[in-house]
Amino acid sequence: MATTDELSAPDDRTIRFRLKRPFPQLPIALGKASVPVCAMMPERLANTDAFRQVPELIGSGPFRFKADERVPGARVVYTKFDGYVPRKDGTVTWTSGPKVVHFDRVQWTVMPDSATATNALIAGEADWQEYAYHNLLSLLRRNRNVRVRVLDNSGFVGMLRVNHTQAPFNNPAIRRALLGAIDQTSCMQALVGPAETGLYNVPLGFFGPGTPMASNAGLEPFVGPRNYAKVREDLRAAGYRGEQVLLMIPSTSEPNALMGAVVTDMLKQSGMNVEVYSVEFNAMLQRRNRRGTIAEGGWSAFVSNWVGTDWMNPAGHIALRGNGDAGYGGWATMPKIEELRDAWFQAPDLAAQQAICRDIQVEAMREVPYYPLGQYLQPTAFRANITNINEGFATFWNVRRS
């Protein structure tokens, strides 16, 4: 918006950005495929109070959401929208290209228990398991009627976020001293198992592996065996005096719960006074927004994960912002990173952008807005007669049953 001179709607089917200067990232900003997304909606919905639930859900076009059939926490239903006309040409990739619907009805059933969900797929009671559990992949692969595949090579990235406004992590020296405790390999192996080496990547920096902005600049503290005796010494020298660390772990997310268990052990081996606050994800988010001390209902750190596309560049990487109270929970104030982010938007070419991102990563290793915990790939599993599944996240257009 800083580059936008005027944003208007000359008619009901047109949104016009009039820019102050060239801004090549505009299509990427409008087309971001992971939350927070650029949601375009009718005016009556856009005017809804941001802190209240939107009263109606329409759907993406090819399908209609059946609100009357929704069972919260158990079932969601979509039906084909006959009024939708797919484009006639274009390459199907992620959310682009023709969206042709071959099913009149899609029923999404929630099965929190991993064994129940996996057995339903194997028995043919379900056609597709969005996230195949890593510890059950060998069982799925042995079944000739099931296929296992990774749809999104940007994967998921794990993060230990710390509160920059409260002790002990308001001390940058303490944040840096803890870098030596971060065992990314253990975090990832807790998720995918030690045998699945092709399903995780370490060391992870502050941009997703394999993306144009990623590099190994400054990541030396994450490489090699951990020396917790040295970390304890470094923490004492940095000024840690046994302050309580309240670590929030979202218990309803299996990946976060597994990473959280490893992080808890890492902090305790580092000599930190850790209290674990393991709760349902939404309850964790409510506490995350509190800015007071632990005694006042605040927090010290939390474990979370993101889709890899969230860490592709500085533009949409909200956990890497250094804009203090206006920023993401943890409220890191890092003026140098903000300056570099502004410079990235003005960079003349890819090489210049990459150079800036190397500088951002080096500065992030000095300021430590959060600790990257590794990248893991999340397979999906489906019956062998289900074909044409799209790359990316779960979408149902173009999918067929042979």
C-alpha positions as CSV (number, residue, x, y, z in Angstrom):
1,M,0.0,0.0,0.0
2,A,3.0,2.3,0.5
3,T,3.5,2.3,-3.3
4,T,-0.3,2.8,-4.1
5,D,-1.4,6.3,-5.0
6,E,-5.1,5.3,-5.4
7,L,-7.1,2.1,-4.9
8,S,-10.6,2.3,-6.5
9,A,-13.4,0.3,-8.0
10,P,-14.5,2.0,-11.2
11,D,-17.2,-0.6,-11.6
12,D,-18.5,-3.8,-9.9
13,R,-16.1,-6.1,-11.7
14,T,-12.9,-4.0,-11.6
15,I,-10.4,-3.1,-8.8
16,R,-7.8,-0.6,-9.9
17,F,-4.4,0.1,-8.3
18,R,-2.9,3.3,-9.4
19,L,0.8,3.2,-8.3
20,K,3.3,5.8,-7.3
21,R,6.1,3.8,-8.9
22,P,6.6,0.3,-10.5
23,F,5.8,-2.5,-8.1
24,P,6.4,-5.9,-9.7
25,Q,5.3,-7.8,-6.6
26,L,1.7,-6.7,-6.9
27,P,0.4,-9.9,-8.7
28,I,2.2,-12.0,-6.1
29,A,0.6,-10.0,-3.2
30,L,-2.8,-10.4,-4.8
31,G,-2.3,-14.1,-5.5
32,K,-0.7,-15.2,-2.2
33,A,-2.0,-18.8,-1.6
34,S,-1.4,-19.1,2.2
35,V,-2.8,-17.2,5.1
36,P,-3.0,-14.3,5.5
37,V,-4.4,-14.0,1.9
38,C,-5.7,-11.0,0.0
39,A,-9.4,-11.8,0.4
40,M,-11.7,-10.0,-2.0
41,M,-15.3,-10.1,-1.0
42,P,-18.6,-8.3,-1.5
43,E,-18.9,-5.0,0.2
44,R,-21.5,-6.2,2.7
45,L,-19.0,-8.8,4.0
46,A,-15.9,-6.5,3.8
47,N,-17.8,-4.1,6.2
48,T,-18.3,-6.9,8.8
49,D,-16.5,-6.2,12.1
50,A,-13.1,-7.8,11.8
51,F,-13.4,-9.4,15.3
52,R,-16.8,-11.1,14.5
53,Q,-17.4,-14.1,12.3
54,V,-18.3,-13.5,8.7
55,P,-22.0,-14.4,8.5
56,E,-21.9,-16.3,5.1
57,L,-19.4,-18.5,3.2
58,I,-19.9,-18.6,-0.5
59,G,-17.0,-20.8,-1.9
60,S,-14.3,-20.5,-4.5
61,G,-16.4,-20.8,-7.6
62,P,-16.3,-24.4,-8.8
63,F,-17.9,-25.6,-5.5
64,R,-20.4,-24.3,-3.1
65,F,-20.0,-24.7,0.7
66,K,-23.0,-26.4,2.3
67,A,-23.4,-24.6,5.5
68,D,-26.6,-26.6,6.4
69,E,-24.6,-29.9,6.3
70,R,-21.6,-28.7,8.4
71,V,-21.0,-30.5,11.6
72,P,-18.3,-28.5,13.5
73,G,-15.2,-30.7,14.1
74,A,-16.6,-33.6,12.2
75,R,-17.8,-32.9,8.6
76,V,-17.7,-30.3,5.9
77,V,-19.6,-30.7,2.5
78,Y,-19.0,-29.0,-0.8
79,T,-21.2,-29.4,-3.9
80,K,-20.6,-28.7,-7.6
81,F,-21.7,-25.2,-8.6
82,D,-23.4,-25.6,-12.0
83,G,-23.3,-21.9,-12.7
84,Y,-19.4,-21.9,-12.7
85,V,-17.8,-21.9,-16.2
86,P,-14.1,-23.0,-16.2
87,R,-11.7,-21.1,-18.4
88,K,-11.0,-23.0,-21.7
89,D,-7.2,-22.8,-21.7
90,G,-4.2,-22.5,-19.5
91,T,-1.9,-24.8,-17.6
92,V,-3.2,-26.4,-14.5
93,T,-0.7,-25.6,-11.7
94,W,-1.5,-25.0,-8.0
95,T,-4.6,-22.7,-8.1
96,S,-4.2,-21.5,-11.7
97,G,-5.6,-22.9,-14.9
98,P,-9.0,-24.5,-15.7
99,K,-11.0,-25.7,-12.7
100,V,-13.1,-28.6,-14.0
101,V,-15.3,-30.4,-11.5
102,H,-15.9,-34.1,-11.9
103,F,-17.8,-34.8,-8.7
104,D,-21.2,-33.5,-7.7
105,R,-20.3,-33.8,-4.0
106,V,-17.2,-33.7,-1.8
107,Q,-17.5,-34.7,1.9
108,W,-14.5,-33.8,4.1
109,T,-14.6,-35.9,7.3
110,V,-12.5,-34.9,10.3
111,M,-10.7,-37.9,11.9
112,P,-8.3,-36.7,14.6
113,D,-7.1,-40.3,15.4
114,S,-4.2,-41.2,13.1
115,A,-4.9,-45.0,13.1
116,T,-8.6,-44.5,12.4
117,A,-8.0,-42.2,9.5
118,T,-5.3,-44.4,8.0
119,N,-7.4,-47.6,8.3
120,A,-10.4,-45.8,6.7
121,L,-8.2,-45.1,3.6
122,I,-6.8,-48.6,3.4
123,A,-10.2,-50.1,3.8
124,G,-11.6,-47.9,1.0
125,E,-14.0,-46.1,3.4
126,A,-12.3,-42.9,2.4
127,D,-10.7,-41.8,-0.9
128,W,-8.1,-39.4,0.2
129,Q,-6.2,-38.5,3.4
130,E,-5.1,-34.9,3.2
131,Y,-2.1,-35.4,5.6
132,A,-0.7,-38.9,5.8
133,Y,0.9,-39.5,9.2
134,H,4.6,-39.9,8.9
135,N,4.7,-42.8,11.4
136,L,2.2,-44.7,9.2
137,L,3.8,-44.1,5.8
138,S,5.3,-47.6,5.6
139,L,1.9,-49.1,6.1
140,L,0.4,-47.0,3.4
141,R,3.2,-47.6,0.9
142,R,2.8,-51.4,1.3
143,N,-0.8,-51.3,0.2
144,R,-1.2,-51.7,-3.6
145,N,-4.4,-49.7,-3.6
146,V,-2.9,-46.6,-2.0
147,R,-0.6,-44.0,-3.4
148,V,1.6,-41.6,-1.3
149,R,2.8,-38.3,-2.8
150,V,4.1,-34.9,-1.7
151,L,2.0,-32.2,-3.3
152,D,4.0,-29.2,-2.0
153,N,7.8,-29.2,-2.0
154,S,7.9,-26.0,0.0
155,G,6.7,-28.1,2.8
156,F,6.2,-26.8,6.4
157,V,8.7,-24.9,8.5
158,G,8.9,-25.0,12.3
159,M,9.5,-22.1,14.6
160,L,10.2,-21.4,18.2
161,R,9.0,-17.8,18.7
162,V,10.1,-15.8,21.7
163,N,8.6,-12.8,23.4
164,H,11.0,-9.8,22.9
165,T,9.1,-7.7,25.5
166,Q,9.5,-9.9,28.6
167,A,12.4,-11.5,30.4
168,P,14.5,-13.5,29.7
169,F,14.1,-13.1,25.9
170,N,14.0,-9.3,26.0
171,N,17.8,-9.7,26.3
172,P,19.4,-10.1,22.8
173,A,22.5,-11.7,24.4
174,I,20.4,-14.5,25.9
175,R,18.6,-15.0,22.6
176,R,21.9,-15.4,20.9
177,A,23.3,-17.7,23.6
178,L,20.4,-20.1,23.1
179,L,21.2,-20.6,19.4
180,G,23.6,-23.4,20.3
181,A,20.8,-25.4,21.9
182,I,18.6,-25.5,18.8
183,D,18.7,-29.1,17.5
184,Q,16.9,-28.9,14.2
185,T,17.6,-32.5,13.3
186,S,16.0,-33.8,16.5
187,C,12.9,-31.7,15.9
188,M,12.5,-33.0,12.4
189,Q,13.2,-36.6,13.3
190,A,10.6,-36.4,16.0
191,L,8.1,-35.5,13.2
192,V,9.1,-37.8,10.3
193,G,11.2,-40.5,12.0
194,P,14.9,-41.0,11.6
195,A,14.5,-43.2,8.5
196,E,12.6,-40.6,6.4
197,T,15.7,-38.5,5.6
198,G,14.2,-37.4,2.3
199,L,11.2,-35.7,4.1
200,Y,13.1,-33.0,6.0
201,N,15.7,-30.4,5.4
202,V,18.3,-28.9,7.9
203,P,19.8,-26.5,8.6
204,L,16.9,-24.2,8.0
205,G,17.4,-20.5,8.0
206,F,14.9,-17.7,7.7
207,F,13.8,-18.5,4.1
208,G,12.4,-21.8,2.8
209,P,14.9,-24.3,1.4
210,G,15.1,-24.4,-2.3
211,T,13.5,-21.0,-2.8
212,P,15.3,-18.1,-4.5
213,M,15.9,-16.1,-1.3
214,A,17.3,-19.0,0.7
215,S,21.0,-19.3,1.7
216,N,23.3,-20.7,4.4
217,A,24.6,-17.2,5.4
218,G,25.1,-17.1,9.1
219,L,23.7,-20.5,9.9
220,E,26.9,-22.0,11.4
221,P,25.4,-22.1,15.0
222,F,22.9,-24.7,13.7
223,V,25.5,-27.1,12.3
224,G,27.2,-29.8,14.3
225,P,26.5,-31.5,17.6
226,R,24.9,-29.6,20.5
227,N,27.0,-28.8,23.5
228,Y,24.6,-28.0,26.3
229,A,27.3,-27.4,28.9
230,K,28.6,-24.6,26.8
231,V,25.1,-23.2,26.2
232,R,24.5,-23.1,30.0
233,E,27.7,-21.2,30.4
234,D,26.9,-18.8,27.6
235,L,23.4,-18.2,29.1
236,R,24.9,-17.4,32.5
237,A,27.4,-15.0,30.9
238,A,24.6,-13.4,28.9
239,G,22.7,-12.6,32.1
240,Y,20.2,-15.5,32.5
241,R,19.4,-15.9,36.2
242,G,16.9,-18.7,36.3
243,E,13.8,-16.6,35.2
244,Q,10.8,-18.7,34.4
245,V,10.2,-19.5,30.8
246,L,6.5,-20.3,29.9
247,L,6.5,-22.3,26.7
248,M,3.2,-22.6,24.9
249,I,2.6,-25.7,22.8
250,P,-0.6,-26.2,20.7
251,S,-1.5,-29.7,21.8
252,T,-4.1,-30.2,19.1
253,S,-1.5,-30.1,16.3
254,E,0.6,-33.3,16.2
255,P,3.6,-31.7,14.4
256,N,3.7,-28.8,16.9
257,A,3.2,-31.1,19.9
258,L,6.2,-33.3,18.7
259,M,8.4,-30.3,18.1
260,G,7.3,-28.9,21.4
261,A,8.5,-31.9,23.3
262,V,11.9,-31.7,21.7
263,V,12.1,-27.9,22.4
264,T,11.1,-28.5,26.0
265,D,14.0,-30.9,26.4
266,M,16.4,-28.5,24.7
267,L,15.5,-25.6,27.0
268,K,15.8,-27.8,30.1
269,Q,19.1,-29.2,29.0
270,S,20.2,-25.6,28.6
271,G,19.4,-24.9,32.3
272,M,16.3,-22.9,31.7
273,N,13.4,-22.9,34.2
274,V,10.7,-24.1,31.9
275,E,6.9,-24.4,32.5
276,V,5.0,-26.0,29.7
277,Y,1.6,-24.6,28.7
278,S,0.1,-27.2,26.4
279,V,-3.4,-26.2,25.2
280,E,-5.7,-26.3,22.2
281,F,-4.5,-24.1,19.4
282,N,-7.1,-21.3,19.7
283,A,-6.5,-21.0,23.4
284,M,-2.8,-20.6,22.8
285,L,-3.5,-17.8,20.3
286,Q,-5.6,-16.0,22.9
287,R,-2.8,-16.0,25.4
288,R,-0.2,-15.1,22.7
289,N,-1.9,-11.8,22.3
290,R,-1.4,-10.8,25.9
291,R,1.6,-8.6,26.5
292,G,2.1,-8.7,30.2
293,T,4.3,-10.8,32.4
294,I,3.7,-14.5,33.0
295,A,2.0,-13.7,36.3
296,E,-0.3,-11.4,34.4
297,G,-1.2,-14.1,31.9
298,G,1.6,-13.5,29.4
299,W,4.1,-15.9,27.9
300,S,7.8,-16.4,27.0
301,A,7.8,-18.6,23.9
302,F,5.7,-20.8,21.7
303,V,6.1,-23.5,19.1
304,S,4.4,-23.1,15.7
305,N,4.6,-24.2,12.1
306,W,4.0,-22.4,8.8
307,V,3.6,-23.5,5.2
308,G,6.9,-23.0,3.3
309,T,5.4,-20.4,1.0
310,D,5.1,-18.1,4.0
311,W,8.9,-17.9,4.2
312,M,9.6,-17.3,0.5
313,N,10.6,-13.7,0.7
314,P,10.6,-10.7,3.2
315,A,7.3,-9.3,1.8
316,G,4.9,-11.8,3.3
317,H,7.2,-13.2,6.1
318,I,5.4,-11.6,9.1
319,A,7.5,-13.5,11.7
320,L,10.6,-11.9,10.3
321,R,9.3,-8.3,10.7
322,G,11.0,-6.0,13.1
323,N,8.1,-3.5,13.5
324,G,7.7,-3.9,17.3
325,D,4.2,-3.3,18.8
326,A,2.6,-3.2,15.3
327,G,4.0,-6.6,14.4
328,Y,3.5,-10.3,15.0
329,G,3.2,-11.8,18.5
330,G,6.6,-11.5,20.2
331,W,6.8,-7.9,19.0
332,A,10.4,-7.9,17.9
333,T,11.9,-4.4,17.3
334,M,14.7,-4.8,14.6
335,P,15.2,-1.5,12.7
336,K,18.0,-3.0,10.5
337,I,15.8,-5.8,9.3
338,E,13.0,-3.3,8.5
339,E,15.5,-1.2,6.5
340,L,16.7,-4.2,4.6
341,R,13.1,-5.2,3.9
342,D,12.3,-1.8,2.5
343,A,15.5,-2.1,0.3
344,W,14.3,-5.5,-1.0
345,F,11.2,-3.9,-2.5
346,Q,13.4,-1.5,-4.4
347,A,16.0,-4.0,-5.5
348,P,16.5,-3.9,-9.3
349,D,16.9,-7.6,-10.0
350,L,16.9,-11.1,-8.5
351,A,20.6,-11.0,-7.6
352,A,20.2,-7.8,-5.6
353,Q,17.2,-9.3,-3.8
354,Q,19.2,-12.4,-2.9
355,A,22.1,-10.3,-1.6
356,I,19.7,-8.4,0.6
357,C,18.1,-11.6,1.9
358,R,21.5,-12.9,2.9
359,D,22.0,-9.7,4.9
360,I,18.6,-10.1,6.5
361,Q,19.4,-13.6,7.5
362,V,22.7,-12.6,9.1
363,E,21.0,-9.9,11.0
364,A,18.2,-12.2,12.1
365,M,20.9,-14.6,13.5
366,R,22.1,-11.6,15.5
367,E,18.7,-10.3,16.7
368,V,17.0,-13.7,16.8
369,P,13.3,-12.9,16.2
370,Y,12.7,-16.6,16.4
371,Y,14.5,-19.9,16.1
372,P,13.9,-22.0,12.9
373,L,13.4,-25.6,13.8
374,G,13.7,-27.3,10.3
375,Q,11.6,-27.9,7.2
376,Y,9.5,-31.1,6.7
377,L,7.6,-32.3,3.7
378,Q,4.0,-33.5,4.3
379,P,2.9,-36.4,2.1
380,T,-0.7,-36.9,1.2
381,A,-2.3,-40.4,0.5
382,F,-5.1,-41.4,-1.7
383,R,-6.7,-44.5,-3.3
384,A,-5.0,-45.6,-6.5
385,N,-8.2,-45.0,-8.6
386,I,-8.1,-41.3,-7.6
387,T,-6.2,-39.3,-10.3
388,N,-5.5,-35.7,-11.4
389,I,-4.9,-34.4,-7.8
390,N,-3.5,-30.9,-8.1
391,E,-0.2,-29.7,-6.7
392,G,-0.2,-27.5,-3.6
393,F,-2.9,-27.8,-0.9
394,A,-6.0,-29.9,-1.1
395,T,-8.3,-28.7,-3.9
396,F,-11.0,-30.8,-5.6
397,W,-11.3,-29.5,-9.1
398,N,-9.8,-31.6,-11.9
399,V,-9.7,-34.6,-9.6
400,R,-11.1,-37.8,-11.2
401,R,-12.0,-41.4,-10.2
402,S,-10.9,-44.0,-12.7
